[in-house]
């Protein structure tokens, strides 16, 4: 299989066995990413919150990173996570904080370089 730089770890194996499905999913995600409303920061915070609720640590990290890259502060990221607690419970929110922090810091460190 040709080596590519995938955004998500599942993309390589998916592309290897179902390239047409992977291409269709990539097109669909591009359409979602191109929405003009809500603004990009809100878009990434919402997607991060969904990954918190789904208990997907890699997704939390990725969307926290992207949220910071488009202007979200740590307080906005953390506050968005805390808003998940009434529906998803304390544990899902608390478990996601280190992953969100790692994504936020990766984006912050990349800005400094």
C-alpha positions in Angstrom: 0.0 0.0 0.0 1.2 3.5 -0.8 2.3 5.5 2.3 0.1 8.5 2.9 -0.2 11.0 5.7 -3.7 10.3 7.0 -5.5 12.6 9.5 -6.9 9.6 11.4 -5.4 6.2 12.2 -8.4 4.3 10.7 -7.9 5.9 7.2 -5.0 3.7 6.1 -6.7 0.4 6.8 -10.0 1.6 5.5 -8.4 2.9 2.2 -6.6 -0.4 1.8 -9.7 -2.6 1.9 -12.4 -0.1 0.7 -10.8 2.7 -1.3 -14.1 3.9 -2.8 -15.7 4.0 0.6 -12.8 6.0 2.0 -12.9 8.4 -0.9 -16.6 8.9 -0.4 -16.2 9.5 3.3 -13.4 12.0 2.6 -15.6 13.9 0.2 -18.5 13.9 2.8 -16.1 15.2 5.5 -14.9 17.9 3.1 -18.4 19.0 2.6 -19.0 19.2 6.4 -15.7 21.1 6.8 -16.8 23.7 4.2 -19.9 24.8 6.1 -19.8 28.6 6.6 -22.0 28.6 9.7 -21.3 28.2 12.5 -18.0 29.9 12.4 -14.9 27.6 12.3 -14.1 28.0 16.0 -17.6 27.0 17.1 -17.6 24.2 14.5 -14.4 22.7 16.1 -15.7 23.1 19.6 -18.9 21.3 18.7 -17.1 18.5 17.0 -14.8 18.3 20.1 -17.8 18.1 22.4 -19.3 15.3 20.3 -16.0 13.3 20.6 -16.1 13.9 24.4 -19.6 12.4 24.5 -18.5 9.5 22.3 -15.5 9.0 24.6 -13.1 9.2 21.7 -9.8 10.5 23.2 -8.0 10.9 19.8 -11.0 12.9 18.5 -11.0 15.1 21.5 -7.3 15.8 21.1 -7.6 16.5 17.3 -10.6 18.8 17.6 -9.1 20.7 20.6 -6.0 21.2 18.5 -8.0 22.4 15.5 -10.1 24.6 17.8 -7.0 26.3 19.2 -5.6 26.7 15.7 -8.7 28.8 14.7 -8.7 30.9 17.9 -10.2 29.0 20.8 -8.7 29.6 24.2 -8.0 26.9 26.7 -10.9 28.4 28.8 -13.3 28.0 25.8 -12.1 24.4 25.2 -12.4 23.5 28.9 -15.8 25.2 29.2 -17.1 23.4 26.2 -16.1 20.1 27.8 -17.7 21.0 31.1 -21.0 21.6 29.2 -21.1 17.9 28.4 -21.4 16.9 32.0 -25.2 17.1 32.5 -25.8 14.8 29.5 -22.8 12.5 29.6 -21.6 12.6 33.2 -18.6 13.8 35.0 -16.4 10.8 34.1 -16.5 11.4 30.3 -15.7 15.1 30.7 -12.9 14.6 33.2 -11.3 11.8 31.2 -11.2 14.0 28.1 -9.4 16.9 29.8 -5.8 15.5 29.4 -6.5 14.7 25.7 -7.9 18.2 25.1 -4.9 19.7 26.9 -2.5 17.7 24.7 -4.2 18.9 21.5 -4.3 22.5 22.7 -0.7 22.4 23.7 0.4 20.8 20.4 -1.3 23.7 18.5 0.2 26.3 20.9 3.6 24.8 20.5 3.3 24.7 16.7 2.5 28.5 16.8 5.7 29.2 18.7 7.9 27.3 16.2 
